[in-house]
């Protein structure tokens, strides 16, 4: 049971992380700066960057941040899978899943605020929230049981 939950959580987390990374890649490409978002967050996280103007986009920064991003989504996916498994026994816990999804959004914004509130100028909150919505949908589509409506 635990192995199945972990596997489901990892798959759901990988789907969510990939969808969100794709959103930011498309956004960055549309603005002529491919991989700017993961490089920016990686530079702030790993190098203590404080000035967006001195950002240098490197493969190392993008990969390092992408691993952190993926790990956070896998942890979220595993926790969501466990919560859904518990909701099988007590359906009232499904309401907790919505709260959990909202808490994840708030936590993502809080981490960015802690790293540096100035980041919200370079990476507006709406971009983060809109970028995470399809990721949550990817999580949910993987974790929730299929219904006739979803199969159509």
N, CA and C atoms as a LAMMPS dump frame, in Angstrom:
ITEM: TIMESTEP
0
ITEM: NUMBER OF ATOMS
456
ITEM: BOX BOUNDS ff ff ff
-5.0000000000000000e+02 5.0000000000000000e+02
-5.0000000000000000e+02 5.0000000000000000e+02
-5.0000000000000000e+02 5.0000000000000000e+02
ITEM: ATOMS id mol type element x y z
1 1 1 N 0.829 -1.206 0
2 1 2 C 0 0 0
3 1 3 C 0.868 1.262 0
4 2 1 N 1.896 1.293 0.864
5 2 2 C 2.759 2.476 0.939
6 2 3 C 3.551 2.661 -0.354
7 3 1 N 4.01 1.548 -0.932
8 3 2 C 4.763 1.642 -2.187
9 3 3 C 3.874 2.182 -3.3
10 4 1 N 2.625 1.73 -3.322
11 4 2 C 1.695 2.205 -4.345
12 4 3 C 1.42 3.697 -4.171
13 5 1 N 1.221 4.117 -2.915
14 5 2 C 0.983 5.541 -2.658
15 5 3 C 2.201 6.369 -3.051
16 6 1 N 3.383 5.883 -2.72
17 6 2 C 4.607 6.613 -3.068
18 6 3 C 4.761 6.701 -4.582
19 7 1 N 4.482 5.595 -5.27
20 7 2 C 4.593 5.599 -6.733
21 7 3 C 3.576 6.562 -7.35
22 8 1 N 2.341 6.514 -6.865
23 8 2 C 1.31 7.435 -7.377
24 8 3 C 1.697 8.885 -7.11
25 9 1 N 2.206 9.136 -5.906
26 9 2 C 2.621 10.491 -5.552
27 9 3 C 3.77 10.972 -6.418
28 10 1 N 4.728 10.089 -6.696
29 10 2 C 5.867 10.473 -7.544
30 10 3 C 5.423 10.761 -8.972
31 11 1 N 4.534 9.923 -9.478
32 11 2 C 4.045 10.143 -10.845
33 11 3 C 3.242 11.438 -10.914
34 12 1 N 2.331 11.627 -9.961
35 12 2 C 1.524 12.852 -9.944
36 12 3 C 2.411 14.086 -9.767
37 13 1 N 3.394 13.988 -8.886
38 13 2 C 4.312 15.107 -8.665
39 13 3 C 5.123 15.43 -9.899
40 14 1 N 5.567 14.393 -10.587
41 14 2 C 6.336 14.604 -11.815
42 14 3 C 5.474 15.259 -12.89
43 15 1 N 4.228 14.815 -13
44 15 2 C 3.311 15.433 -13.964
45 15 3 C 3.104 16.908 -13.62
46 16 1 N 2.804 17.189 -12.348
47 16 2 C 2.576 18.575 -11.925
48 16 3 C 3.798 19.45 -12.147
49 17 1 N 4.974 18.951 -11.771
50 17 2 C 6.208 19.73 -11.935
51 17 3 C 6.493 20.006 -13.405
52 18 1 N 6.255 19.02 -14.247
53 18 2 C 6.512 19.177 -15.671
54 18 3 C 5.573 20.201 -16.293
55 19 1 N 4.303 20.138 -15.915
56 19 2 C 3.327 21.092 -16.459
57 19 3 C 3.681 22.523 -16.039
58 20 1 N 4.023 22.704 -14.77
59 20 2 C 4.361 24.047 -14.29
60 20 3 C 5.656 24.544 -14.938
61 21 1 N 6.653 23.675 -15.04
62 21 2 C 7.909 24.069 -15.687
63 21 3 C 7.653 24.442 -17.148
64 22 1 N 6.764 23.702 -17.799
65 22 2 C 6.406 24.021 -19.183
66 22 3 C 5.764 25.393 -19.305
67 23 1 N 4.879 25.721 -18.357
68 23 2 C 4.235 27.041 -18.356
69 23 3 C 5.284 28.145 -18.266
70 24 1 N 6.217 27.999 -17.324
71 24 2 C 7.231 29.03 -17.154
72 24 3 C 8.188 29.079 -18.346
73 25 1 N 8.482 27.947 -18.949
74 25 2 C 9.322 27.94 -20.143
75 25 3 C 8.634 28.694 -21.282
76 26 1 N 7.356 28.397 -21.498
77 26 2 C 6.611 29.093 -22.55
78 26 3 C 6.541 30.598 -22.279
79 27 1 N 6.279 30.958 -21.029
80 27 2 C 6.21 32.372 -20.662
81 27 3 C 7.561 33.049 -20.913
82 28 1 N 8.634 32.402 -20.445
83 28 2 C 9.975 32.97 -20.619
84 28 3 C 10.339 33.088 -22.096
85 29 1 N 10.012 32.061 -22.884
86 29 2 C 10.312 32.096 -24.318
87 29 3 C 9.532 33.213 -25.013
88 30 1 N 8.296 33.399 -24.607
89 30 2 C 7.476 34.459 -25.208
90 30 3 C 8.058 35.844 -24.927
91 31 1 N 8.842 35.95 -23.857
92 31 2 C 9.456 37.223 -23.502
93 31 3 C 10.943 37.25 -23.862
94 32 1 N 11.369 36.296 -24.685
95 32 2 C 12.727 36.298 -25.216
96 32 3 C 13.821 35.911 -24.242
97 33 1 N 13.488 35.234 -23.144
98 33 2 C 14.499 34.847 -22.154
99 33 3 C 14.231 33.421 -21.673
100 34 1 N 14.542 32.447 -22.506
101 34 2 C 14.306 31.054 -22.142
102 34 3 C 15.005 30.698 -20.825
103 35 1 N 14.303 29.99 -19.989
104 35 2 C 14.803 29.476 -18.707
105 35 3 C 15.118 30.571 -17.679
106 36 1 N 14.583 31.768 -17.882
107 36 2 C 14.848 32.853 -16.933
108 36 3 C 14.285 32.544 -15.541
109 37 1 N 13.053 32.038 -15.484
110 37 2 C 12.413 31.817 -14.185
111 37 3 C 13.176 30.794 -13.338
112 38 1 N 13.481 29.579 -13.844
113 38 2 C 14.231 28.648 -12.986
114 38 3 C 15.638 29.142 -12.669
115 39 1 N 16.271 29.853 -13.61
116 39 2 C 17.604 30.395 -13.327
117 39 3 C 17.534 31.459 -12.241
118 40 1 N 16.514 32.313 -12.309
119 40 2 C 16.342 33.364 -11.305
120 40 3 C 16.123 32.754 -9.922
121 41 1 N 15.192 31.813 -9.836
122 41 2 C 14.911 31.191 -8.534
123 41 3 C 16.108 30.388 -8.036
124 42 1 N 16.801 29.723 -8.947
125 42 2 C 18.005 28.983 -8.565
126 42 3 C 19.106 29.902 -8.068
127 43 1 N 19.305 31.03 -8.741
128 43 2 C 20.338 31.981 -8.322
129 43 3 C 20.017 32.576 -6.953
130 44 1 N 18.754 32.868 -6.709
131 44 2 C 18.36 33.399 -5.397
132 44 3 C 18.558 32.332 -4.329
133 45 1 N 18.139 31.119 -4.62
134 45 2 C 18.202 30.024 -3.644
135 45 3 C 19.628 29.569 -3.368
136 46 1 N 20.426 29.396 -4.405
137 46 2 C 21.748 28.789 -4.24
138 46 3 C 22.899 29.789 -4.185
139 47 1 N 22.711 30.988 -4.734
140 47 2 C 23.803 31.952 -4.788
141 47 3 C 23.502 33.248 -4.044
142 48 1 N 22.3 33.369 -3.515
143 48 2 C 21.944 34.574 -2.778
144 48 3 C 21.791 35.81 -3.658
145 49 1 N 21.414 35.626 -4.906
146 49 2 C 21.237 36.743 -5.834
147 49 3 C 20.283 37.778 -5.242
148 50 1 N 20.656 39.057 -5.38
149 50 2 C 19.799 40.129 -4.881
150 50 3 C 19.466 41.163 -5.954
151 51 1 N 20.094 41.023 -7.124
152 51 2 C 19.893 41.987 -8.204
153 51 3 C 19.571 41.225 -9.484
154 52 1 N 18.359 41.4 -9.995
155 52 2 C 17.927 40.694 -11.2
156 52 3 C 18.838 41.028 -12.377
157 53 1 N 19.348 42.227 -12.403
158 53 2 C 20.207 42.651 -13.507
159 53 3 C 21.486 41.843 -13.625
160 54 1 N 21.932 41.24 -12.536
161 54 2 C 23.174 40.458 -12.585
162 54 3 C 22.924 38.958 -12.788
163 55 1 N 21.703 38.603 -13.112
164 55 2 C 21.371 37.202 -13.351
165 55 3 C 22.061 36.691 -14.609
166 56 1 N 22.713 35.556 -14.487
167 56 2 C 23.287 34.855 -15.636
168 56 3 C 22.609 33.496 -15.71
169 57 1 N 21.931 33.249 -16.806
170 57 2 C 21.214 31.994 -16.979
171 57 3 C 22.207 30.91 -17.379
172 58 1 N 22.354 29.914 -16.504
173 58 2 C 23.258 28.803 -16.786
174 58 3 C 22.504 27.489 -16.657
175 59 1 N 22.998 26.484 -17.35
176 59 2 C 22.381 25.155 -17.279
177 59 3 C 22.428 24.62 -15.856
178 60 1 N 23.509 24.892 -15.144
179 60 2 C 23.637 24.407 -13.767
180 60 3 C 22.538 24.973 -12.882
181 61 1 N 22.313 26.277 -12.944
182 61 2 C 21.248 26.897 -12.139
183 61 3 C 19.892 26.327 -12.494
184 62 1 N 19.622 26.196 -13.781
185 62 2 C 18.328 25.685 -14.226
186 62 3 C 18.129 24.258 -13.731
187 63 1 N 19.144 23.417 -13.859
188 63 2 C 19.029 22.022 -13.411
189 63 3 C 18.905 21.917 -11.896
190 64 1 N 19.708 22.685 -11.166
191 64 2 C 19.625 22.639 -9.702
192 64 3 C 18.243 23.046 -9.216
193 65 1 N 17.739 24.168 -9.752
194 65 2 C 16.414 24.596 -9.321
195 65 3 C 15.352 23.599 -9.772
196 66 1 N 15.496 23.051 -10.957
197 66 2 C 14.511 22.081 -11.461
198 66 3 C 14.428 20.862 -10.546
199 67 1 N 15.546 20.432 -9.995
200 67 2 C 15.523 19.304 -9.049
201 67 3 C 14.77 19.666 -7.771
202 68 1 N 15.004 20.868 -7.254
203 68 2 C 14.281 21.32 -6.054
204 68 3 C 12.787 21.418 -6.36
205 69 1 N 12.467 21.979 -7.504
206 69 2 C 11.075 22.134 -7.947
207 69 3 C 10.411 20.762 -8.053
208 70 1 N 11.073 19.826 -8.716
209 70 2 C 10.528 18.48 -8.875
210 70 3 C 10.326 17.813 -7.506
211 71 1 N 11.324 17.926 -6.624
212 71 2 C 11.22 17.297 -5.302
213 71 3 C 10.038 17.854 -4.514
214 72 1 N 9.818 19.166 -4.583
215 72 2 C 8.684 19.771 -3.871
216 72 3 C 7.365 19.226 -4.416
217 73 1 N 7.272 19.071 -5.72
218 73 2 C 6.046 18.555 -6.312
219 73 3 C 5.848 17.074 -5.994
220 74 1 N 6.915 16.319 -5.918
221 74 2 C 6.794 14.9 -5.555
222 74 3 C 6.326 14.773 -4.109
223 75 1 N 6.876 15.574 -3.213
224 75 2 C 6.42 15.549 -1.812
225 75 3 C 4.941 15.899 -1.756
226 76 1 N 4.554 16.943 -2.474
227 76 2 C 3.139 17.323 -2.519
228 76 3 C 2.298 16.178 -3.073
229 77 1 N 2.739 15.557 -4.159
230 77 2 C 1.999 14.447 -4.764
231 77 3 C 1.836 13.282 -3.809
232 78 1 N 2.89 12.952 -3.06
233 78 2 C 2.808 11.851 -2.089
234 78 3 C 1.835 12.188 -0.961
235 79 1 N 1.885 13.44 -0.497
236 79 2 C 0.963 13.838 0.563
237 79 3 C -0.48 13.837 0.06
238 80 1 N -0.687 14.294 -1.165
239 80 2 C -2.041 14.297 -1.739
240 80 3 C -2.534 12.868 -1.934
241 81 1 N -1.659 11.96 -2.371
242 81 2 C -2.042 10.554 -2.546
243 81 3 C -2.438 9.937 -1.208
244 82 1 N -1.688 10.26 -0.159
245 82 2 C -2.018 9.736 1.174
246 82 3 C -3.353 10.3 1.659
247 83 1 N -3.586 11.573 1.42
248 83 2 C -4.845 12.189 1.83
249 83 3 C -6.02 11.58 1.071
250 84 1 N -5.848 11.314 -0.21
251 84 2 C -6.916 10.67 -0.982
252 84 3 C -7.169 9.247 -0.52
253 85 1 N -6.115 8.541 -0.159
254 85 2 C -6.282 7.173 0.36
255 85 3 C -7.062 7.206 1.675
256 86 1 N -6.763 8.189 2.519
257 86 2 C -7.51 8.329 3.774
258 86 3 C -8.951 8.715 3.5
259 87 1 N -9.179 9.504 2.454
260 87 2 C -10.544 9.922 2.105
261 87 3 C -11.37 8.755 1.587
262 88 1 N -10.715 7.71 1.095
263 88 2 C -11.456 6.505 0.71
264 88 3 C -12.171 5.903 1.919
265 89 1 N -11.539 6.028 3.084
266 89 2 C -12.137 5.502 4.31
267 89 3 C -13.08 6.507 4.962
268 90 1 N -12.799 7.796 4.786
269 90 2 C -13.628 8.849 5.373
270 90 3 C -13.784 9.978 4.354
271 91 1 N -14.86 9.957 3.564
272 91 2 C -15.041 10.943 2.482
273 91 3 C -15.02 12.402 2.929
274 92 1 N -15.233 12.647 4.199
275 92 2 C -15.196 14.04 4.674
276 92 3 C -13.812 14.655 4.483
277 93 1 N -12.794 13.813 4.357
278 93 2 C -11.438 14.315 4.178
279 93 3 C -11.2 14.924 2.795
280 94 1 N -12.12 14.698 1.867
281 94 2 C -11.967 15.297 0.538
282 94 3 C -11.936 16.82 0.607
283 95 1 N -12.672 17.389 1.54
284 95 2 C -12.636 18.85 1.718
285 95 3 C -11.23 19.288 2.114
286 96 1 N -10.551 18.434 2.869
287 96 2 C -9.176 18.728 3.264
288 96 3 C -8.232 18.783 2.077
289 97 1 N -8.559 18.06 1.029
290 97 2 C -7.715 18.076 -0.167
291 97 3 C -7.715 19.463 -0.805
292 98 1 N -8.886 20.084 -0.873
293 98 2 C -8.967 21.436 -1.415
294 98 3 C -8.137 22.398 -0.563
295 99 1 N -8.259 22.282 0.743
296 99 2 C -7.486 23.131 1.658
297 99 3 C -5.992 22.878 1.456
298 100 1 N -5.63 21.61 1.282
299 100 2 C -4.232 21.242 1.069
300 100 3 C -3.687 21.885 -0.208
301 101 1 N -4.464 21.856 -1.289
302 101 2 C -4.044 22.473 -2.541
303 101 3 C -3.839 23.983 -2.332
304 102 1 N -4.757 24.622 -1.612
305 102 2 C -4.638 26.061 -1.349
306 102 3 C -3.403 26.362 -0.497
307 103 1 N -3.154 25.526 0.493
308 103 2 C -1.988 25.718 1.362
309 103 3 C -0.689 25.608 0.565
310 104 1 N -0.658 24.715 -0.415
311 104 2 C 0.529 24.574 -1.255
312 104 3 C 0.796 25.871 -2.013
313 105 1 N -0.246 26.501 -2.526
314 105 2 C -0.087 27.772 -3.237
315 105 3 C 0.458 28.844 -2.301
316 106 1 N -0.14 28.939 -1.124
317 106 2 C 0.302 29.944 -0.153
318 106 3 C 1.752 29.671 0.245
319 107 1 N 2.106 28.407 0.439
320 107 2 C 3.477 28.058 0.818
321 107 3 C 4.462 28.45 -0.283
322 108 1 N 4.099 28.239 -1.543
323 108 2 C 4.984 28.617 -2.646
324 108 3 C 5.229 30.124 -2.646
325 109 1 N 4.174 30.898 -2.454
326 109 2 C 4.32 32.353 -2.406
327 109 3 C 5.108 32.793 -1.177
328 110 1 N 4.904 32.108 -0.052
329 110 2 C 5.622 32.45 1.175
330 110 3 C 7.122 32.186 1.03
331 111 1 N 7.479 31.084 0.398
332 111 2 C 8.899 30.783 0.196
333 111 3 C 9.552 31.875 -0.643
334 112 1 N 8.87 32.319 -1.684
335 112 2 C 9.426 33.378 -2.524
336 112 3 C 9.545 34.682 -1.73
337 113 1 N 8.551 34.979 -0.905
338 113 2 C 8.609 36.188 -0.081
339 113 3 C 9.766 36.112 0.912
340 114 1 N 10.016 34.936 1.462
341 114 2 C 11.119 34.762 2.411
342 114 3 C 12.46 34.909 1.704
343 115 1 N 12.567 34.335 0.504
344 115 2 C 13.819 34.447 -0.249
345 115 3 C 14.125 35.899 -0.602
346 116 1 N 13.103 36.663 -0.844
347 116 2 C 13.303 38.072 -1.167
348 116 3 C 12.029 38.643 -1.742
349 117 1 N 11.424 39.542 -1.007
350 117 2 C 10.162 40.124 -1.462
351 117 3 C 10.316 40.839 -2.802
352 118 1 N 11.514 41.305 -3.094
353 118 2 C 11.776 41.969 -4.37
354 118 3 C 11.525 41.03 -5.553
355 119 1 N 11.541 39.72 -5.301
356 119 2 C 11.303 38.754 -6.374
357 119 3 C 9.925 38.918 -7.009
358 120 1 N 8.975 39.419 -6.238
359 120 2 C 7.624 39.583 -6.788
360 120 3 C 7.572 40.643 -7.883
361 121 1 N 8.588 41.509 -7.95
362 121 2 C 8.667 42.448 -9.063
363 121 3 C 9.141 41.724 -10.323
364 122 1 N 10.105 40.816 -10.155
365 122 2 C 10.643 40.07 -11.29
366 122 3 C 9.772 38.873 -11.653
367 123 1 N 9.059 38.36 -10.678
368 123 2 C 8.236 37.166 -10.858
369 123 3 C 6.885 37.423 -10.191
370 124 1 N 5.979 38.109 -10.881
371 124 2 C 4.702 38.501 -10.264
372 124 3 C 3.913 37.305 -9.724
373 125 1 N 3.194 37.556 -8.655
374 125 2 C 2.415 36.496 -8.008
375 125 3 C 1.422 35.851 -8.956
376 126 1 N 0.795 36.626 -9.818
377 126 2 C -0.202 36.055 -10.735
378 126 3 C 0.439 35.011 -11.626
379 127 1 N 1.711 35.218 -12.029
380 127 2 C 2.389 34.237 -12.875
381 127 3 C 2.588 32.926 -12.142
382 128 1 N 2.87 33.017 -10.866
383 128 2 C 3.085 31.814 -10.061
384 128 3 C 1.77 31.063 -9.884
385 129 1 N 0.735 31.781 -9.5
386 129 2 C -0.565 31.149 -9.261
387 129 3 C -1.124 30.555 -10.556
388 130 1 N -1.101 31.327 -11.636
389 130 2 C -1.612 30.812 -12.907
390 130 3 C -0.765 29.64 -13.397
391 131 1 N 0.53 29.717 -13.183
392 131 2 C 1.401 28.618 -13.583
393 131 3 C 1.162 27.345 -12.785
394 132 1 N 0.805 27.494 -11.526
395 132 2 C 0.582 26.32 -10.678
396 132 3 C -0.784 25.67 -10.901
397 133 1 N -1.758 26.411 -11.391
398 133 2 C -3.093 25.834 -11.585
399 133 3 C -3.096 24.611 -12.508
400 134 1 N -2.466 24.674 -13.681
401 134 2 C -2.444 23.459 -14.506
402 134 3 C -1.669 22.321 -13.848
403 135 1 N -0.675 22.673 -13.04
404 135 2 C 0.062 21.641 -12.305
405 135 3 C -0.831 20.914 -11.306
406 136 1 N -1.679 21.672 -10.618
407 136 2 C -2.625 21.052 -9.678
408 136 3 C -3.606 20.172 -10.437
409 137 1 N -4.01 20.634 -11.609
410 137 2 C -4.936 19.825 -12.415
411 137 3 C -4.261 18.524 -12.836
412 138 1 N -2.98 18.605 -13.181
413 138 2 C -2.238 17.393 -13.524
414 138 3 C -2.163 16.426 -12.358
415 139 1 N -1.917 16.969 -11.157
416 139 2 C -1.931 16.14 -9.946
417 139 3 C -3.282 15.449 -9.806
418 140 1 N -4.332 16.258 -9.877
419 140 2 C -5.684 15.74 -9.631
420 140 3 C -6.072 14.694 -10.671
421 141 1 N -5.753 14.942 -11.921
422 141 2 C -6.119 13.974 -12.972
423 141 3 C -5.427 12.638 -12.743
424 142 1 N -4.231 12.671 -12.201
425 142 2 C -3.518 11.411 -11.946
426 142 3 C -4.06 10.704 -10.701
427 143 1 N -4.376 11.48 -9.681
428 143 2 C -4.715 10.883 -8.386
429 143 3 C -6.192 10.548 -8.219
430 144 1 N -7.075 11.325 -8.834
431 144 2 C -8.497 11.088 -8.638
432 144 3 C -8.968 9.95 -9.53
433 145 1 N -9.896 9.149 -9.056
434 145 2 C -10.397 8.03 -9.872
435 145 3 C -11.128 8.551 -11.103
436 146 1 N -11.061 7.799 -12.204
437 146 2 C -11.761 8.245 -13.409
438 146 3 C -13.273 8.195 -13.216
439 147 1 N -13.936 9.164 -13.8
440 147 2 C -15.405 9.197 -13.781
441 147 3 C -15.857 9.284 -15.234
442 148 1 N -17.132 8.955 -15.505
443 148 2 C -17.599 9.059 -16.902
444 148 3 C -17.393 10.455 -17.484
445 149 1 N -17.549 11.496 -16.64
446 149 2 C -17.348 12.873 -17.101
447 149 3 C -15.902 13.091 -17.512
448 150 1 N -14.947 12.601 -16.712
449 150 2 C -13.522 12.799 -17.005
450 150 3 C -13.063 11.968 -18.195
451 151 1 N -13.708 10.864 -18.472
452 151 2 C -13.292 10.025 -19.57
453 151 3 C -13.697 10.605 -20.919
454 152 1 N -14.677 11.494 -20.914
455 152 2 C -15.172 12.083 -22.169
456 152 3 C -14.218 13.108 -22.72
